[in-house]
Amino acid sequence: MRTGRRLFLLACAAALAAGGILHGQGPGAWFGLALPPGLGDPHKPVVPMASVAGIGTVLRARVPSGEGVFRELQGATIKRDVETIVGFSRQSRAAGNKVWGRVTGFPSAVATMTWVAEQFTAAGLNNVLVQQYEGTAPFWWAKTWEVRLLGDASFGAGSRDVVLESAIPVSGSQIPGGMLSAPLVYVGPTTDAALPNVDVKGKIAVQHLKPASGAYSERTRTVERARELTKRGAVAVLNVVEQTGNMHVRDFGNCGAPCFNLGGADGKFVEAAIQKAGAAGKGGALRLQLRLEAEVMTGLKGQNAMGVVPGRSGADGENIIVNAHADGWFDAAGDNADGLAVLLAMARHFMKPENQPERTLVFVASGGHHSPGLNGPANFVRMNPALTGKTVLVLNLEHIAQFSIRSSTWTVEPDEQAMSFGISNESPALIDIGKRGVERYGFNLNPTFSSGVPGDLGGYQPLGVARVQAIHSGPMYHTTGDVADTISVPGLERAARFFTFFVTEVSKTERNHINP
C-alpha cells in the first residue's frame, strides 16, 4: 500500500513539474499548454529583489556633516512606518476584501488615519485632528468576481475549466444578472493604428497592452479602444497587461461594457489558447465565463488627519502645507506608504525645538486620492479656510522611494526610480532650492524641472500658491507588485533629507520669491 501511494505521489510530482495536471488537468490538456501559476502571494515582490542585495555603500544615503544626528530621518526608521502602513492594507485583505487596500470610505482607511493622528500626537504636534467629510459622488465597488476559461474535450483530453486568478474588473463594469458567457476573439495590441477587421459582435474581445512603464501611460488608448470594441458589439473586453508575473492591475475604467484586466501569465495563456484553438479549427468552442457582483455606493465618508508644527517667527501667521495621501490599492507601498512615512518623519523632525522652522508647518495625511467624490485635499481647503488662507506653498509627497525597476528585463537597479519634479509657478527661488537639494543629498530627480503637478495637488489649486512635488509612475503602479520589499531604505532617507532641506529653506524664503 505504501509503495503504491509513493509511486502515485511521484507520478503526480512529475506531471506537475511538466505542467501537466496542475488544477487537475490531464497531460495533453489545453493543446499541451502549461497552465498559468495563479496569483501567488500578492504580498511578495514579483521582481527579483535579490539582485539588489549586498550592494552596500552604493545604496547608502548621502548625509552631510552635522546631519547624522537627525535620526528620525534615517531610512531604517522610516521603513518601519512603511511596513506598519502596508499592514493596514493587509488587514483589509484578511477581512475578506477581494480588492483590498487602504481605501477611503472603508474601515482600512479609518484605521490608517487614526494611527497617523496618534503618531502626530506622540510627536507633540499641535491641533491634531481627524476631519471627516461627506462623499459627493457615487463610488463603484466590485464585491466578488470570477473569470473562467471553459474547458472542452476537443482541446485535449482532460481540459477542464481554468480560473484566471489575476483577473480584476475595471471601474464601472457591470454584468446584468451577474454572469455572461461568450466566445473569445483576439483583436491585437493597443499600439495598432486601427482595430483589425474581425467580427466581435457577441464575443469577448481580447486586446494586448505592453506598458512602457506603469499602466498609467496606457489609460487613454486602452479605454478608447475598449469603447470602440463595445460599439462594434463586443459583450466584454479583456485587457492583457504584459508585465512580469501574474499581478492584479487596477487601472482603466468605464469601457462601455464589462472590462477585466489580466496579469501577464494569465494573459499569455489566454492568447496562446486562442492561437492554438484557431489553428486546430476549434476557435468557436473557446469560451469565457465572467461573473461579477458590483455595486454603486453612496453615502461614503472620507477622512484627513492633520497636525501643526508652530513656526519660530510666525512670519505673519503664514504656513507651508506638507501633504501625503494615505490611501492606496492593494499593499500600496510606493503609492503611497513611502510618502506618508516620510511625512511622519518630517513632522517628528520639525517638532523638535532645535529644528523648529521659521514658518508654521501644517502636515496633512489626505484621503480620497483613489475614491471618486472623496478628494481629501479639496475638502481640507474647504473645511479650513482660516488656515489655508495663510498658506504660501503646498508640498506633496508621493511615490518617492521605490527601487528603479527596468521593465525591459524585469531587473531591479540599485538606485531609486527617477522622479519628475514639478513647481507649479516655476519660481526661480524654488528651482534653486530644489537644485541645491539634489546636489546635497543625491535625490534622484530628472534634471529638468517642470510646472506639471498632477494628482493630489489639484485639490490645493484654489489657494493660488506654489505647489511642489516629486513623483513617478513605475511598473508596479496600481498593481499587487507594489509591496514593501520594492521600497529602498536609503531612498527613503534620501527623500526625507531632501524634503526636510527643501521645507527648511522655503520656510526662510520671502513670500514674493516663493510666489513671484
C-alpha positions as CSV (number, residue, x, y, z in Angstrom):
1,M,0.0,0.0,0.0
2,R,2.8,2.4,1.0
3,T,4.7,1.6,-2.2
4,G,1.7,2.2,-4.4
5,R,1.0,5.5,-2.7
6,R,4.6,6.6,-3.1
7,L,4.6,5.8,-6.8
8,F,1.3,7.7,-7.2
9,L,2.8,10.8,-5.5
10,L,5.9,10.6,-7.6
11,A,3.9,10.4,-10.7
12,C,1.8,13.5,-9.6
13,A,5.0,15.4,-8.8
14,A,6.4,14.6,-12.3
15,A,3.3,15.7,-14.0
16,L,3.1,18.9,-12.0
17,A,6.7,19.7,-12.9
18,A,5.8,19.3,-16.6
19,G,2.7,21.5,-16.2
20,G,0.5,18.5,-17.0
21,I,-2.0,18.0,-14.2
22,L,-2.0,21.4,-12.5
23,H,-5.5,22.2,-11.3
24,G,-6.4,18.6,-12.1
25,Q,-5.7,18.8,-15.9
26,G,-4.5,15.9,-18.0
27,P,-1.1,15.8,-19.6
28,G,-2.5,16.6,-23.1
29,A,-5.0,19.2,-21.9
30,W,-5.3,22.6,-23.4
31,F,-3.4,21.8,-26.5
32,G,-0.4,20.9,-24.4
33,L,0.0,24.4,-23.0
34,A,1.4,24.9,-19.5
35,L,-1.3,26.3,-17.3
36,P,-0.8,29.7,-15.6
37,P,0.5,29.7,-12.0
38,G,-2.3,31.6,-10.3
39,L,-2.0,34.9,-8.4
40,G,0.5,33.6,-5.9
41,D,1.3,35.5,-2.7
42,P,0.4,39.2,-3.6
43,H,2.4,40.5,-0.6
44,K,5.7,39.3,-2.1
45,P,7.6,41.1,-4.9
46,V,7.3,39.8,-8.4
47,V,10.6,41.2,-9.4
48,P,14.0,39.6,-8.4
49,M,14.8,41.8,-5.4
50,A,17.8,39.6,-4.7
51,S,19.6,41.4,-7.5
52,V,20.0,44.5,-5.3
53,A,21.1,42.6,-2.2
54,G,24.6,43.2,-0.9
55,I,25.2,46.4,-2.8
56,G,26.4,48.1,0.4
57,T,27.9,51.5,0.0
58,V,26.3,52.1,-3.4
59,L,22.9,52.4,-1.8
60,R,23.9,54.5,1.2
61,A,22.2,57.8,1.7
62,R,24.4,60.9,1.5
63,V,24.4,62.6,4.9
64,P,26.1,66.0,5.1
65,S,28.3,66.8,8.1
66,G,26.3,67.6,11.1
67,E,23.1,66.0,9.9
68,G,23.7,62.5,11.2
69,V,22.1,63.5,14.5
70,F,18.7,63.6,12.6
71,R,18.0,60.0,13.4
72,E,14.3,60.4,12.7
73,L,15.3,60.8,9.1
74,Q,17.2,57.5,8.8
75,G,15.9,55.1,6.2
76,A,15.6,52.1,8.5
77,T,13.4,54.1,10.9
78,I,11.1,55.3,8.2
79,K,10.9,51.8,6.6
80,R,9.3,50.5,9.8
81,D,6.5,53.0,9.3
82,V,6.1,51.9,5.7
83,E,5.6,48.4,6.9
84,T,3.1,49.4,9.5
85,I,1.1,51.4,6.9
86,V,1.2,48.5,4.5
87,G,-0.1,46.4,7.4
88,F,-3.4,48.3,7.3
89,S,-3.8,47.2,3.7
90,R,-3.1,43.6,4.6
91,Q,-5.7,43.7,7.3
92,S,-8.2,44.7,4.6
93,R,-7.4,41.6,2.6
94,A,-7.5,39.4,5.7
95,A,-11.1,40.8,6.3
96,G,-12.1,39.2,3.0
97,N,-12.0,42.0,0.6
98,K,-11.1,40.8,-2.9
99,V,-10.0,44.4,-3.7
100,W,-8.0,45.3,-0.7
101,G,-6.0,48.3,0.4
102,R,-6.3,51.5,2.4
103,V,-9.4,52.6,0.6
104,T,-11.1,55.8,1.6
105,G,-14.7,55.2,2.6
106,F,-13.8,51.8,4.2
107,P,-12.6,50.7,7.6
108,S,-9.0,50.3,6.5
109,A,-8.7,54.0,5.7
110,V,-10.3,55.0,9.0
111,A,-7.7,52.8,10.9
112,T,-4.9,54.3,8.9
113,M,-5.9,57.9,9.7
114,T,-6.5,57.1,13.4
115,W,-2.9,55.7,13.6
116,V,-1.5,58.7,11.8
117,A,-3.2,61.1,14.2
118,E,-1.7,59.0,17.1
119,Q,1.7,59.5,15.6
120,F,1.2,63.2,15.3
121,T,0.1,63.4,18.9
122,A,3.1,61.3,20.1
123,A,5.4,63.6,18.2
124,G,3.9,66.6,20.0
125,L,2.2,68.3,17.1
126,N,-0.5,70.9,17.9
127,N,-4.1,70.9,16.8
128,V,-4.1,67.2,15.8
129,L,-7.4,66.2,14.2
130,V,-9.0,63.6,12.0
131,Q,-11.5,65.6,10.0
132,Q,-14.4,63.6,8.4
133,Y,-16.2,64.8,5.3
134,E,-19.0,63.5,3.1
135,G,-18.6,61.9,-0.3
136,T,-20.1,63.9,-3.2
137,A,-20.2,61.2,-6.0
138,P,-21.2,57.6,-6.3
139,F,-18.4,55.0,-5.9
140,W,-18.2,51.8,-7.9
141,W,-17.1,48.8,-5.9
142,A,-16.6,45.2,-7.0
143,K,-17.5,42.8,-4.3
144,T,-16.7,39.5,-6.0
145,W,-16.0,38.1,-9.5
146,E,-14.5,35.3,-11.4
147,V,-13.1,34.9,-14.9
148,R,-13.2,31.3,-16.0
149,L,-11.9,29.8,-19.3
150,L,-14.2,27.0,-20.1
151,G,-12.7,23.6,-20.8
152,D,-13.7,21.4,-23.7
153,A,-12.6,17.8,-24.6
154,S,-11.7,19.0,-28.1
155,F,-8.8,21.0,-26.6
156,G,-7.2,17.8,-25.4
157,A,-8.2,15.0,-23.0
158,G,-8.8,16.3,-19.5
159,S,-9.1,20.0,-20.5
160,R,-11.1,21.3,-17.5
161,D,-12.0,24.9,-16.7
162,V,-9.2,27.3,-15.8
163,V,-9.9,30.2,-13.4
164,L,-7.8,33.2,-14.3
165,E,-6.8,34.3,-10.8
166,S,-5.1,37.6,-11.8
167,A,-8.3,38.9,-13.4
168,I,-9.8,42.0,-11.9
169,P,-12.7,44.1,-13.2
170,V,-12.1,47.7,-14.1
171,S,-14.1,50.6,-12.6
172,G,-17.7,50.9,-13.9
173,S,-18.1,47.3,-15.1
174,Q,-21.5,45.7,-14.6
175,I,-22.9,42.4,-15.8
176,P,-26.7,42.3,-15.8
177,G,-27.7,39.1,-14.0
178,G,-24.2,38.7,-12.7
179,M,-22.9,36.3,-15.4
180,L,-22.2,36.1,-19.1
181,S,-20.5,33.5,-21.3
182,A,-19.3,34.2,-24.8
183,P,-16.6,33.1,-27.3
184,L,-13.2,34.8,-27.4
185,V,-11.7,36.8,-30.2
186,Y,-8.2,38.4,-30.3
187,V,-8.1,42.0,-31.6
188,G,-4.4,42.7,-31.3
189,P,-2.2,45.1,-29.4
190,T,-3.4,48.5,-28.4
191,T,-0.5,50.1,-30.3
192,D,-2.0,49.1,-33.6
193,A,-3.2,52.2,-35.6
194,A,-6.6,50.7,-36.1
195,L,-8.7,47.7,-35.0
196,P,-8.5,44.6,-37.2
197,N,-11.3,43.7,-39.5
198,V,-12.7,40.9,-37.3
199,D,-16.2,40.2,-36.1
200,V,-16.5,41.0,-32.4
201,K,-20.3,41.0,-32.2
202,G,-21.5,38.9,-29.3
203,K,-17.9,38.0,-28.3
204,I,-15.4,38.8,-25.6
205,A,-12.6,40.9,-27.2
206,V,-9.1,40.3,-26.0
207,Q,-6.6,43.2,-26.5
208,H,-3.0,43.3,-25.6
209,L,-1.1,46.2,-24.0
210,K,2.5,46.5,-23.0
211,P,3.1,49.5,-20.7
212,A,6.4,51.3,-21.3
213,S,6.3,51.9,-17.6
214,G,3.2,51.6,-15.5
215,A,-0.4,51.2,-16.6
216,Y,-0.9,54.9,-16.1
217,S,0.7,55.6,-19.5
218,E,-1.8,53.3,-21.3
219,R,-5.1,54.7,-20.0
220,T,-6.3,56.7,-22.9
221,R,-5.7,54.3,-25.8
222,T,-6.7,51.2,-23.8
223,V,-10.1,52.7,-22.8
224,E,-10.8,54.3,-26.1
225,R,-10.2,51.1,-27.9
226,A,-12.4,49.1,-25.5
227,R,-15.2,51.6,-26.1
228,E,-14.8,51.2,-29.8
229,L,-15.0,47.4,-29.4
230,T,-18.1,47.8,-27.4
231,K,-19.7,49.9,-30.1
232,R,-18.9,47.1,-32.6
233,G,-20.8,44.7,-30.5
234,A,-18.3,43.1,-28.1
235,V,-20.1,42.0,-24.9
236,A,-17.0,42.3,-22.8
237,V,-13.3,43.2,-23.1
238,L,-10.2,41.6,-21.6
239,N,-7.1,43.8,-21.3
240,V,-4.0,41.6,-21.3
241,V,-1.3,43.6,-19.4
242,E,2.1,42.4,-20.4
243,Q,4.1,42.7,-17.3
244,T,6.2,40.3,-15.2
245,G,4.5,37.7,-13.0
246,N,0.7,37.4,-12.7
247,M,-0.4,40.5,-10.9
248,H,-3.7,42.3,-10.3
249,V,-3.6,45.5,-12.3
250,R,-6.1,48.0,-11.1
251,D,-6.5,50.7,-13.7
252,F,-8.6,51.9,-16.7
253,G,-12.4,52.3,-16.3
254,N,-15.7,52.9,-18.0
255,C,-15.1,50.8,-21.0
256,G,-18.7,50.8,-22.1
257,A,-19.0,47.1,-21.3
258,P,-17.7,44.7,-18.7
259,C,-14.0,45.0,-18.8
260,F,-11.4,43.0,-16.9
261,N,-7.6,43.2,-16.7
262,L,-5.4,40.1,-16.9
263,G,-1.9,39.7,-15.5
264,G,1.0,38.7,-17.7
265,A,1.0,34.9,-17.1
266,D,-2.8,34.5,-17.4
267,G,-2.9,36.7,-20.5
268,K,-0.1,34.8,-22.2
269,F,-2.1,31.6,-21.6
270,V,-5.3,33.0,-23.0
271,E,-3.6,34.4,-26.1
272,A,-1.8,31.1,-26.7
273,A,-5.1,29.2,-26.3
274,I,-6.8,31.4,-28.8
275,Q,-4.0,30.8,-31.3
276,K,-4.0,27.1,-30.7
277,A,-7.7,26.8,-30.9
278,G,-7.8,28.8,-34.2
279,A,-5.1,26.7,-35.7
280,A,-7.0,23.5,-34.8
281,G,-10.3,24.8,-36.1
282,K,-11.7,25.0,-32.6
283,G,-11.9,28.7,-32.2
284,G,-15.7,28.8,-31.9
285,A,-15.5,26.4,-29.0
286,L,-13.2,28.6,-26.9
287,R,-15.4,30.4,-24.4
288,L,-15.0,32.5,-21.4
289,Q,-17.4,32.8,-18.5
290,L,-17.5,36.1,-16.5
291,R,-19.1,36.5,-13.1
292,L,-19.3,39.9,-11.4
293,E,-21.1,41.3,-8.4
294,A,-20.6,45.0,-8.2
295,E,-22.4,47.9,-6.7
296,V,-22.5,51.7,-6.9
297,M,-22.2,53.0,-3.3
298,T,-23.3,56.4,-1.9
299,G,-23.0,58.0,1.5
300,L,-19.3,57.1,2.0
301,K,-17.2,59.3,4.2
302,G,-13.6,60.3,4.0
303,Q,-11.0,61.5,6.5
304,N,-8.0,63.7,6.6
305,A,-5.5,63.6,9.5
306,M,-3.7,66.9,10.3
307,G,-1.2,68.3,12.8
308,V,0.6,71.6,13.2
309,V,4.2,72.5,13.9
310,P,4.3,76.2,15.1
311,G,6.8,78.4,13.3
312,R,9.6,80.2,15.1
313,S,8.8,83.6,13.9
314,G,5.2,83.0,12.7
315,A,6.1,85.0,9.6
316,D,2.8,86.9,10.0
317,G,1.0,83.6,10.5
318,E,2.0,82.2,7.2
319,N,2.3,78.4,6.8
320,I,3.5,75.7,4.5
321,I,1.3,72.6,3.9
322,V,3.1,69.2,3.6
323,N,0.7,66.6,2.2
324,A,0.8,62.9,1.5
325,H,-2.2,60.8,0.6
326,A,-2.7,57.9,3.0
327,D,-5.0,55.7,0.8
328,G,-3.9,53.1,-1.8
329,W,-4.9,50.0,-3.7
330,F,-3.5,46.6,-2.5
331,D,-0.4,46.8,-0.3
332,A,0.3,50.3,-1.8
333,A,3.9,50.6,-0.5
334,G,5.1,53.0,-3.2
335,D,1.6,54.6,-3.7
336,N,1.8,55.9,-1.1
337,A,3.1,54.3,2.1
338,D,6.6,55.7,1.4
339,G,5.3,59.3,1.0
340,L,3.2,59.0,4.2
341,A,6.1,57.5,6.2
342,V,8.4,60.3,5.1
343,L,5.7,62.9,6.1
344,L,5.7,61.4,9.6
345,A,9.5,61.5,9.8
346,M,9.5,65.2,8.8
347,A,6.8,66.0,11.4
348,R,8.8,64.4,14.1
349,H,11.9,66.2,13.0
350,F,10.4,69.7,12.8
351,M,8.6,69.3,16.1
352,K,12.0,69.1,18.0
353,P,12.8,72.5,19.4
354,E,16.2,72.6,17.8
355,N,14.6,72.1,14.3
356,Q,11.7,74.5,14.6
357,P,11.1,76.1,11.3
358,E,10.6,79.8,10.6
359,R,7.1,79.4,9.2
360,T,4.4,77.2,10.7
361,L,4.1,73.8,9.0
362,V,0.7,72.0,8.5
363,F,1.1,68.3,8.0
364,V,-1.9,66.6,6.2
365,A,-2.4,62.9,5.6
366,S,-5.1,63.2,3.0
367,G,-7.8,60.7,1.9
368,G,-9.7,60.1,-1.3
369,H,-6.8,60.0,-3.8
370,H,-8.3,56.9,-5.3
371,S,-12.0,57.3,-4.4
372,P,-14.3,59.4,-6.6
373,G,-16.1,62.2,-4.7
374,L,-13.9,61.9,-1.7
375,N,-10.9,64.1,-2.6
376,G,-9.1,64.9,0.6
377,P,-7.1,68.0,-0.3
378,A,-10.2,69.7,-1.8
379,N,-12.1,69.0,1.4
380,F,-9.2,70.1,3.5
381,V,-9.2,73.5,1.8
382,R,-13.0,73.8,2.1
383,M,-13.0,72.9,5.8
384,N,-10.1,75.1,6.9
385,P,-10.3,78.5,5.2
386,A,-8.6,80.4,8.0
387,L,-5.6,78.1,7.9
388,T,-5.3,77.6,4.2
389,G,-5.8,81.4,3.6
390,K,-2.3,81.9,5.1
391,T,-0.6,79.2,3.1
392,V,2.3,80.2,0.9
393,L,3.3,76.8,-0.5
394,V,2.0,73.2,-0.7
395,L,4.4,70.3,-0.9
396,N,3.1,66.9,-1.8
397,L,5.0,63.6,-1.1
398,E,4.0,60.8,-3.4
399,H,5.8,57.7,-5.0
400,I,9.2,58.8,-3.7
401,A,11.4,55.9,-2.8
402,Q,10.7,52.8,-5.0
403,F,13.6,51.0,-6.4
404,S,14.1,51.5,-10.1
405,I,12.7,48.5,-11.9
406,R,13.8,48.0,-15.5
407,S,10.7,46.7,-17.3
408,S,12.7,45.7,-20.4
409,T,14.5,43.0,-18.4
410,W,12.5,43.0,-15.2
411,T,15.5,43.6,-13.1
412,V,16.0,45.9,-10.2
413,E,18.6,48.7,-10.2
414,P,20.5,49.7,-7.0
415,D,19.0,53.2,-7.0
416,E,15.5,54.7,-7.0
417,Q,13.1,55.4,-9.8
418,A,13.9,58.8,-11.3
419,M,11.2,61.3,-10.5
420,S,9.8,64.3,-12.2
421,F,10.0,67.5,-10.1
422,G,7.2,69.9,-10.6
423,I,6.9,73.5,-9.4
424,S,3.6,74.9,-10.5
425,N,4.6,78.5,-10.8
426,E,8.3,77.8,-11.8
427,S,9.5,80.1,-9.1
428,P,13.3,80.7,-9.7
429,A,13.9,80.7,-5.9
430,L,12.1,77.3,-5.5
431,I,14.0,75.9,-8.5
432,D,17.3,77.0,-6.9
433,I,16.4,75.3,-3.6
434,G,15.5,72.1,-5.5
435,K,18.7,72.1,-7.4
436,R,20.8,72.6,-4.3
437,G,18.9,69.8,-2.5
438,V,19.6,67.4,-5.3
439,E,23.3,68.2,-5.2
440,R,23.4,68.0,-1.4
441,Y,21.6,64.6,-1.0
442,G,21.7,62.9,-4.4
443,F,17.9,62.7,-4.6
444,N,17.1,61.2,-8.0
445,L,15.2,63.9,-9.8
446,N,15.1,64.4,-13.5
447,P,17.5,67.3,-14.2
448,T,14.8,69.5,-15.9
449,F,12.1,70.7,-13.6
450,S,8.6,71.4,-14.9
451,S,5.4,73.1,-13.9
452,G,3.4,69.9,-14.0
453,V,1.9,68.8,-10.7
454,P,-0.6,66.0,-11.4
455,G,-2.6,64.2,-8.7
456,D,-3.3,65.4,-5.2
457,L,-2.1,68.9,-5.7
458,G,-5.1,69.6,-7.9
459,G,-7.2,69.9,-4.7
460,Y,-5.0,72.7,-3.5
461,Q,-5.1,74.7,-6.7
462,P,-7.7,77.2,-5.5
463,L,-5.2,78.5,-3.0
464,G,-3.3,80.2,-5.8
465,V,0.1,79.4,-4.3
466,A,3.1,77.4,-5.4
467,R,2.5,73.7,-5.4
468,V,5.5,71.4,-5.5
469,Q,6.1,67.6,-5.8
470,A,8.4,64.9,-6.9
471,I,6.6,61.9,-8.5
472,H,6.9,59.0,-10.8
473,S,4.8,56.2,-12.2
474,G,6.7,53.0,-12.3
475,P,5.9,49.4,-13.5
476,M,4.3,48.4,-10.1
477,Y,1.8,51.3,-10.3
478,H,-1.6,50.2,-9.1
479,T,-0.6,46.5,-9.0
480,T,-0.2,43.8,-6.4
481,G,3.5,44.1,-7.1
482,D,3.7,47.4,-5.1
483,V,4.9,45.8,-1.9
484,A,7.2,46.9,0.9
485,D,10.2,45.0,-0.4
486,T,10.3,47.3,-3.5
487,I,10.9,50.3,-1.3
488,S,14.6,51.4,-1.0
489,V,15.6,52.1,2.6
490,P,18.4,54.5,1.5
491,G,15.8,56.0,-0.9
492,L,13.5,56.8,2.0
493,E,16.4,58.6,3.7
494,R,17.4,60.5,0.6
495,A,13.8,61.6,0.2
496,A,13.3,62.6,3.9
497,R,16.6,64.6,4.0
498,F,15.9,66.3,0.6
499,F,12.3,67.3,1.5
500,T,13.4,68.4,5.0
501,F,16.0,70.6,3.5
502,F,13.6,72.0,0.9
503,V,11.0,72.9,3.6
504,T,13.6,74.4,5.8
505,E,14.9,76.7,3.0
506,V,11.4,77.6,1.8
507,S,10.4,78.5,5.4
508,K,13.1,81.2,5.4
509,T,12.3,82.5,1.9
510,E,10.3,85.7,1.4
511,R,6.8,85.2,0.1
512,N,7.3,87.3,-3.0
513,H,10.1,84.9,-4.0
514,I,8.0,81.8,-3.3
515,N,5.1,83.2,-5.3
516,P,6.7,85.9,-7.6
